[in-house]
Amino acid sequence: MYIKVPIGTVVKDSETGEIIADLSRDGQVELILPGGRGGKGNSHFATSTRQAPRFAQDGEKGLEKEVILELKLLADVGLIGFPSVR
């Protein structure tokens, strides 16, 4: 599963507080946890005599982890000159 997040998002482990990924570039993709493998659908078990089987094979479960998505503040504007000049 892909989740789109804004640039500057930090992914942390909720139990340890460890930083898993720092998404600081545009288009950056990080794998946080691998998913499970998919099973075989009923079309895999279809034959010429059994054209619409009513069973399928389940897939394997993926890993689960609770994470915290934290957005860092990024400055887009800079000031030039003295702010109190008249």
ABEGO torsion letter per residue (X at the ends): XBBBBBBGBBBBBAAAGBBABBBABBGBBBBABBBBBBBBBAAAABBAABABBABBBBBBBBBBBBBBBBBBBBBABBBBEBAABX
